[in-house]
């Protein structure tokens, strides 16, 4: 049984989730392909303070209404009896109720949910003895793979296109992630 560490936002939620909220709030016409940076302060040309003030207001709404990524539920349902599904997110801890409610509303199974309030997931990956991690943030994927010598599945987005080390595997959707994990697991078990 693998211990699968899974990010939430941009990984099991659709990475396009923030765009309508950004466009409405900041009077922009951003498209998904315009998000060439993970750091939205650079995309929007706003201060950190302005960004976090906006997040304080909209983050609970966005997370409550976030759609699932393509094929995520199907793959996670397939794995829930064979592997441990441990969700490790940079979401801030005050969003725990919103997060649990979203998992319930979307009928997404989990063994564990941990909101660490920071993008530094290294300690959580170690503490939870993660076998494979699933991520959309480029530097997180690289750090986790290099620090813990585990494979990291990086979901392709416009904002994570920098080169990756050998242990980071790019996929376009959850079916590709499933196929890679299943092949890797068969080799490890044999």
C-alpha positions in Angstrom: 0.0 0.0 0.0 1.4 3.4 -1.1 1.1 6.5 1.0 0.1 9.1 -1.6 0.7 12.7 -0.6 -1.7 14.9 -2.6 -1.8 18.7 -2.9 -5.3 20.1 -3.2 -5.4 23.4 -5.1 -4.5 23.1 -8.8 -4.0 19.4 -8.3 -7.4 17.8 -7.3 -9.1 21.2 -7.9 -9.1 22.6 -11.4 -6.1 24.9 -11.9 -8.4 27.4 -13.6 -10.5 27.9 -10.5 -9.1 31.3 -9.5 -9.4 33.0 -12.9 -13.1 34.2 -12.8 -12.6 35.6 -9.3 -9.4 37.4 -10.3 -11.0 38.8 -13.5 -14.0 40.1 -11.6 -12.1 41.5 -8.6 -9.2 43.1 -10.5 -11.0 44.0 -13.7 -8.8 41.9 -15.9 -9.4 39.5 -18.8 -6.9 36.8 -17.8 -7.0 33.4 -19.4 -5.6 30.2 -18.0 -2.6 30.5 -20.4 -1.8 34.0 -19.0 -0.9 32.5 -15.7 2.8 32.0 -16.5 3.7 32.6 -12.8 2.5 30.9 -9.7 2.9 34.1 -7.8 -0.3 36.0 -8.5 1.1 39.3 -7.2 3.4 39.3 -10.3 0.6 38.3 -12.7 -1.7 41.1 -11.3 1.0 43.6 -10.5 -0.2 44.1 -7.0 1.4 44.1 -3.5 1.6 41.2 -1.2 -0.6 43.1 1.2 -3.3 43.7 -1.5 -3.1 40.1 -2.5 -3.6 38.7 1.1 -6.4 41.2 1.8 -8.1 39.8 -1.3 -7.4 36.2 -0.3 -8.8 36.8 3.2 -12.1 37.8 1.5 -12.3 35.4 -1.4 -10.3 32.3 -0.4 -13.1 30.6 1.5 -15.6 31.3 -1.3 -13.2 30.0 -4.0 -12.3 26.9 -2.1 -16.0 26.2 -1.4 -16.9 26.4 -5.0 -13.8 24.9 -6.6 -14.5 22.3 -9.3 -12.6 19.0 -9.4 -9.8 18.5 -11.8 -10.5 16.3 -14.8 -10.6 12.6 -13.8 -9.5 13.3 -10.2 -12.4 11.7 -8.5 -12.4 8.6 -10.7 -8.7 7.9 -10.1 -8.9 8.7 -6.3 -11.9 6.4 -6.0 -10.0 3.7 -7.7 -7.1 4.1 -5.3 -8.9 4.6 -2.0 -9.0 0.9 -1.0 -5.5 0.2 -2.3 -3.5 3.2 -1.1 -3.5 5.8 1.7 -4.8 9.2 0.4 -3.1 11.9 2.4 -3.9 15.4 1.4 -1.3 18.0 2.3 -2.1 21.6 1.4 -0.6 25.0 1.8 -4.0 26.3 2.7 -4.2 28.1 6.0 -5.5 26.2 9.0 -8.6 28.5 9.5 -9.9 27.0 6.2 -10.1 23.4 7.6 -14.0 23.4 7.9 -14.3 24.8 4.3 -11.9 22.1 3.1 -13.7 19.2 4.9 -17.0 20.5 3.6 -15.7 20.6 0.1 -14.4 17.0 0.3 -17.8 16.0 1.6 -19.7 17.9 -1.1 -17.6 16.5 -3.9 -17.7 13.1 -2.4 -13.9 12.8 -2.5 -12.5 10.1 -0.1 -9.5 10.9 2.1 -7.6 9.1 4.9 -6.0 12.3 6.1 -6.2 16.1 5.4 -3.5 18.4 6.7 -3.4 22.2 6.1 0.1 23.4 6.8 -0.4 27.1 6.1 2.8 27.3 4.0 4.2 26.1 0.8 7.0 24.3 2.6 5.7 20.8 2.6 9.0 19.0 3.3 8.3 18.2 7.0 4.8 17.1 6.3 6.0 14.7 3.6 8.6 13.3 6.0 6.2 13.0 9.0 3.6 11.2 6.9 6.1 8.9 5.2 4.9 9.8 1.7 5.7 7.3 -1.1 4.7 9.6 -4.0 3.6 13.2 -4.0 1.2 15.0 -6.4 1.7 18.7 -6.9 1.2 21.6 -9.3 3.7 24.1 -7.8 7.1 23.7 -9.6 9.5 24.5 -6.7 7.5 22.3 -4.3 7.7 19.4 -6.7 11.5 19.8 -7.2 12.2 20.3 -3.5 10.1 17.3 -2.4 11.6 15.0 -5.0 15.2 16.0 -4.3 14.9 16.2 -0.5 13.0 12.9 0.1 14.1 11.0 -3.0 10.6 10.1 -3.9 8.7 10.5 -7.2 6.6 13.6 -7.6 3.9 13.8 -10.1 3.7 17.4 -11.4 0.5 18.4 -13.2 1.3 20.5 -16.2 0.1 24.1 -16.0 1.3 27.3 -17.7 2.9 28.4 -14.4 5.1 25.4 -13.8 7.1 25.0 -17.0 10.6 25.4 -15.7 12.9 22.3 -16.1 12.5 19.6 -13.5 14.9 17.0 -12.0 14.8 13.3 -12.8 12.4 12.4 -9.9 9.6 14.8 -11.1 7.2 13.3 -13.6 5.0 15.6 -15.7 1.4 14.6 -16.5 -1.5 16.4 -18.1 -4.3 14.9 -16.1 -5.2 12.3 -13.5 -5.5 9.4 -15.9 -1.8 9.9 -16.9 -0.9 10.1 -13.2 -2.8 6.9 -12.5 -1.0 5.0 -15.3 2.4 6.2 -14.2 1.7 5.3 -10.6 0.3 1.9 -11.5 3.4 1.0 -13.6 5.8 2.3 -11.0 4.0 0.3 -8.3 4.0 -2.9 -10.3 7.8 -2.6 -10.8 8.3 -1.9 -7.0 6.2 -4.9 -6.0 7.9 -7.3 -8.3 
